[in-house]
Amino acid sequence: MNQTVKRIVDILFQETVENDETKALHEELMNNCQEHYQDLISRGLSEDEAVAEVVESLKGMKDVIAQYPKKTAGPASFSDNEEAEEGKRFVFTGVDTLKAETTDQDITVSPSADGAVHIWCDDAEGMKAERVGNEVRITGAKKMEKIAPNFQFPEGEEISISGILNMVGKAIRNVATNIQGGAPIFIEVPDGQMKEIELNSRSGDIECSCAMARKMVVRSTSGDVTLEPVTEKTAEKLIVSTVSGDAEVHGSALEGEISSMSGSVTVDGVFETLEMKSTSGDVEFNGSVLDTTGSAISGDVSITVENTTVKNITGKSTSGDVEIYLPRGLHSVHAECSTVSGDCCSRVSDAGMNAEVKISAKSISGDVTVE
């Protein structure tokens, strides 16, 4: 566990009243921040850069924490500047893997008309692209090199969240003033299924209308992610994650993991297994699935299943509502529903523990509905 990240998260809650909701939110946020920090470190960021990214992601939590007594404020925001220059284009043929890593640039991926990979950016200095074997690697040109000075926490009995996050915000802004907002990157990929597509952006939006690759990984820290393929292909593995942005997926995969810390998660399509989670955003699913879990802390969870072959459905939220809607013709069902202070309503005939379909719907202070 990184102690700097731990202290930042702890400070966020030092002035809130401790109850079941805030304890659950504190624990979930701590786990998410530590996982996010370790993911950034594994992707090659320095410790200072990773901490800065975690702090930036916490700005989206201020609205959540504001609903509790003695609410606090997040760090001041900063804006990027944009600059356009003569464009740059690349064309690659015979590749099956594409990986892109940008700092502040939007990424748009769509099908190509000729079976080749086309990449272009209106800013000639905005990116570089290279081929390594059957893989195309795209890198945004402008990156955060280092946060300086290192984070130093003042000593004393009390440390205000506004003070510490404003201090961190200043450190980020000092670096950000030397970084210009990047022009968007446009990518076209073959309409047939590629082996792997991985897209990463720290603050840019990512939109994909291309066919699902066999392995599809899309991540953005503060940008939105939208997947809406125009060609129906089923991914073997689909991972979509954001921190403060929304995640929206329209597609199919054997295995899906869709998550956001403070944004909403919206999914429709066909899956064998699907895990969806958000800390403070809503989680919604419409489609066909065999085994699915939707979880949130302060957001609502809504799961609508269309297929009668479903086996397991789990919906849980701390302070949000949980709603699970089943298809007609589903007979052998066992549903476990519970809430502490909300209303609980189940309109299914329970077939007992040996039922073919098992449902769990739980909330602490929200309403629970299964029908």
Secondary structure, DSSP 8 states (H G I E B T S, - for coil): --HHHHHHHHHHTTTS--SHHHHHHHHHHHHHHHHHHHHHHHTT--HHHHHHHHHHHHGGGHHHHTTSSS----------EE---S-EEEEE-S--EEEEEESS--EEEEE-SSSSEEEEESSTTSEEEEEETTEEEEEES------SS------SS---HHHHHHHHHHHHHHHHTT-EE---EEEEE-SS--SEEEEEESSS-EEE-S---SEEEEEESSS-EEE--SS--EEEEEEEEESSS-EEEEEEEEEEEEEESSS-EEEEEEEEEEEEEESSS-EEEEEEEEEEEEEESSS-EEEEE--TT--EEEEEESSS-EEEE--TT--SEEEEEEESSS-EEE-S-B--TT-SEEEEEEESSS-EEE-
